[in-house]
Amino acid sequence: MLSRDRGPGYRVYMEEEEAEEFPPVTADFTGVITEVRRNREAIHGLNSLTREVVQGIQNNGRKLDAVSANIGAMAETVGVQLPAKRIELIPFERNLIGGAAIRMYETSPFPGLITSVIIHWPAGCWGLVGVAVWHGTSQLCPRDGFLALNDVTPTYYFNEPVDMNEEIWVNIENHAVGAHRITATVSVKET
């Protein structure tokens, strides 16, 4: 039951409840040991299954390599040259403290096209961490200014020509208080 006493500083009093007694807890060691043995057997079964799956993947990789070589040989016998286009993913990643800015540079490994830019803003950026991607003297993403988002990883698609050894660079400005790890990946396809 509650009783109330009104005076300077309103107070609430509660009656004490009787404590319920519980029986003592005893460990069932035989049951625990049986459960551990059962789980150990399941884990050993998973280990052998995992080995079989990995071996199957490796065998499939070898089979695909053989098929690719056979297709190349057949194309060569009929006089068809298969295009061997390379794709390079150029990663830019930095944990940037608040109030700092950085420019990171890489060069294009071959003449080609910048086909996509993937940028990741972690949660907590709140549009205060700006990212701009350039190649040479041309701003690529966005065409002007900075992109500043929060907790997203959008992909931007392009067909932008780039020369061999041309600089591809990312400019990051952190106007937030805390540090944020920003990742930008530029995909270059050989032409």
Rosetta blueprint (number, residue, H / E / L):
1 M L
2 L E
3 S E
4 R E
5 D E
6 R L
7 G L
8 P L
9 G L
10 Y L
11 R E
12 V E
13 Y E
14 M E
15 E L
16 E L
17 E L
18 E L
19 A L
20 E L
21 E L
22 F L
23 P L
24 P L
25 V L
26 T L
27 A L
28 D L
29 F H
30 T H
31 G H
32 V H
33 I H
34 T H
35 E H
36 V H
37 R H
38 R H
39 N H
40 R H
41 E H
42 A H
43 I H
44 H H
45 G H
46 L H
47 N H
48 S H
49 L H
50 T H
51 R H
52 E H
53 V H
54 V H
55 Q H
56 G H
57 I H
58 Q H
59 N H
60 N H
61 G H
62 R H
63 K H
64 L H
65 D H
66 A H
67 V H
68 S H
69 A H
70 N H
71 I H
72 G H
73 A H
74 M H
75 A H
76 E H
77 T H
78 V L
79 G L
80 V L
81 Q L
82 L L
83 P L
84 A L
85 K L
86 R L
87 I E
88 E E
89 L E
90 I E
91 P E
92 F E
93 E E
94 R E
95 N E
96 L E
97 I L
98 G L
99 G L
100 A L
101 A E
102 I E
103 R E
104 M E
105 Y E
106 E E
107 T E
108 S L
109 P L
110 F L
111 P L
112 G E
113 L E
114 I E
115 T E
116 S E
117 V E
118 I E
119 I E
120 H E
121 W E
122 P L
123 A L
124 G L
125 C L
126 W L
127 G L
128 L L
129 V E
130 G E
131 V E
132 A E
133 V E
134 W E
135 H E
136 G L
137 T L
138 S E
139 Q E
140 L E
141 C E
142 P L
143 R L
144 D L
145 G L
146 F L
147 L E
148 A L
149 L L
150 N L
151 D L
152 V E
153 T L
154 P L
155 T E
156 Y E
157 Y E
158 F E
159 N E
160 E E
161 P E
162 V E
163 D L
164 M L
165 N L
166 E L
167 E E
168 I E
169 W E
170 V E
171 N E
172 I E
173 E E
174 N E
175 H L
176 A L
177 V L
178 G L
179 A L
180 H E
181 R E
182 I E
183 T E
184 A E
185 T E
186 V E
187 S E
188 V E
189 K E
190 E E
191 T L
